[in-house]
């Protein structure tokens, strides 16, 4: 294996690792609350 191809392969592998780390570091999207009115649950008569 030549030095240039080894270096190129190493750079590609490092790029993949750093891309994966960046993806893991981004915070997840916050859960959105639904829009609208939710009727209260009615109680069953005793």
N, CA, C and O of each residue as an XYZ file, in Angstrom:
184
protein
N       0.857     -1.176      0.000
C       0.000      0.000      0.000
C       0.902      1.237      0.000
O       1.864      1.322      0.763
N       0.577      2.171     -0.853
C       1.384      3.380     -0.923
C       0.955      4.357      0.152
O      -0.152      4.286      0.685
N       1.855      5.264      0.453
C       1.596      6.241      1.506
C       0.383      7.110      1.180
O      -0.430      7.395      2.060
N       0.257      7.529     -0.074
C      -0.843      8.420     -0.456
C      -2.205      7.747     -0.286
O      -3.140      8.358      0.231
N      -2.317      6.497     -0.717
C      -3.601      5.801     -0.589
C      -3.910      5.507      0.875
O      -5.065      5.577      1.296
N      -2.884      5.179      1.647
C      -3.095      4.956      3.078
C      -3.580      6.232      3.741
O      -4.502      6.199      4.556
N      -2.971      7.346      3.400
C      -3.353      8.622      3.984
C      -4.785      8.978      3.594
O      -5.550      9.468      4.423
N      -5.151      8.732      2.332
C      -6.501      9.047      1.865
C      -7.521      8.176      2.586
O      -8.576      8.664      2.991
N      -7.215      6.893      2.750
C      -8.125      5.988      3.459
C      -8.283      6.409      4.915
O      -9.386      6.378      5.460
N      -7.195      6.795      5.531
C      -7.242      7.224      6.924
C      -8.081      8.479      7.072
O      -8.877      8.594      8.005
N      -7.906      9.419      6.156
C      -8.715     10.656      6.211
C     -10.194     10.348      6.045
O     -11.028     10.929      6.741
N     -10.530      9.447      5.137
C     -11.936      9.083      4.938
C     -12.515      8.417      6.184
O     -13.647      8.703      6.576
N     -11.749      7.540      6.795
C     -12.226      6.873      8.002
C     -12.400      7.870      9.142
O     -13.393      7.812      9.867
N     -11.448      8.780      9.307
C     -11.575      9.790     10.362
C     -12.767     10.697     10.108
O     -13.463     11.083     11.047
N     -13.009     11.042      8.845
C     -14.164     11.877      8.513
C     -15.456     11.174      8.910
O     -16.365     11.805      9.448
N     -15.543      9.881      8.650
C     -16.736      9.117      9.023
C     -16.918      9.088     10.536
O     -18.035      9.227     11.034
N     -15.823      8.908     11.262
C     -15.904      8.879     12.725
C     -16.369     10.230     13.252
O     -17.257     10.284     14.104
N     -15.787     11.323     12.762
C     -16.166     12.644     13.247
C     -17.587     13.000     12.847
O     -18.290     13.651     13.619
N     -18.028     12.598     11.674
C     -19.420     12.836     11.273
C     -20.378     12.112     12.203
O     -21.404     12.666     12.600
N     -20.045     10.870     12.554
C     -20.897     10.109     13.468
C     -20.918     10.752     14.850
O     -21.966     10.809     15.494
N     -19.758     11.239     15.310
C     -19.713     11.901     16.622
C     -20.533     13.185     16.625
O     -21.248     13.463     17.588
N     -20.435     13.965     15.559
C     -21.241     15.191     15.468
C     -22.725     14.872     15.501
O     -23.504     15.582     16.136
N     -23.114     13.812     14.825
C     -24.512     13.420     14.803
C     -24.988     13.017     16.194
O     -26.116     13.322     16.580
N     -24.132     12.334     16.942
C     -24.497     11.923     18.304
C     -24.520     13.101     19.268
O     -25.242     13.064     20.264
N     -23.744     14.144     18.992
C     -23.660     15.289     19.896
C     -24.819     16.263     19.732
O     -25.094     17.045     20.642
N     -25.506     16.235     18.590
C     -26.612     17.168     18.390
C     -27.771     16.761     19.285
O     -28.139     15.587     19.334
N     -28.348     17.731     19.994
C     -29.457     17.393     20.891
C     -30.686     16.981     20.081
O     -30.897     17.488     18.979
N     -31.487     16.078     20.610
C     -32.689     15.657     19.885
C     -33.706     16.799     19.846
O     -33.695     17.688     20.697
N     -34.568     16.757     18.860
C     -35.620     17.765     18.749
C     -36.553     17.625     19.951
O     -36.924     16.510     20.317
N     -36.934     18.742     20.566
C     -37.865     18.645     21.692
C     -39.230     18.159     21.218
O     -39.651     18.448     20.098
N     -39.906     17.426     22.074
C     -41.237     16.923     21.730
C     -42.197     18.097     21.621
O     -42.231     18.970     22.488
N     -42.965     18.108     20.560
C     -43.912     19.203     20.355
C     -45.241     18.848     20.987
O     -45.708     17.711     20.912
N     -45.838     19.853     21.614
C     -47.146     19.640     22.209
C     -48.199     19.715     21.121
O     -48.099     20.547     20.219
N     -49.204     18.859     21.192
C     -50.251     18.914     20.178
C     -51.058     20.207     20.305
O     -51.230     20.743     21.399
N     -51.537     20.682     19.192
C     -52.350     21.894     19.175
C     -53.807     21.488     19.272
O     -54.242     20.556     18.595
N     -54.563     22.182     20.110
C     -55.992     21.909     20.207
C     -56.422     21.679     21.642
O     -55.627     21.761     22.578
N     -57.700     21.390     21.785
C     -58.309     21.199     23.087
C     -58.542     19.721     23.314
O     -59.017     19.009     22.429
N     -58.204     19.266     24.507
C     -58.454     17.881     24.883
C     -59.517     17.896     25.963
O     -59.327     18.476     27.032
N     -60.636     17.255     25.676
C     -61.749     17.237     26.630
C     -61.370     16.409     27.842
O     -60.731     15.366     27.712
N     -61.767     16.878     29.041
C     -61.466     16.084     30.250
C     -62.252     14.778     30.207
O     -63.346     14.714     29.646
N     -61.684     13.754     30.799
C     -62.361     12.461     30.835
C     -63.540     12.535     31.790
O     -63.434     13.107     32.874
N     -64.653     11.962     31.391
C     -65.838     11.978     32.264
C     -65.734     10.834     33.251
O     -65.202      9.766     32.948
N     -66.258     11.087     34.441
C     -66.252     10.052     35.484
C     -67.449      9.130     35.296
O     -68.529      9.561     34.891
N     -67.239      7.874     35.594
C     -68.356      6.907     35.530
C     -69.206      7.068     36.778
O     -68.668      7.224     37.874
N     -70.539      7.032     36.628
C     -71.408      7.138     37.816
C     -71.259      5.895     38.691
O     -71.064      4.784     38.197
N     -71.354      6.110     39.984
C     -71.203      4.991     40.927
C     -72.523      4.363     41.253
O     -72.578      3.410     42.030
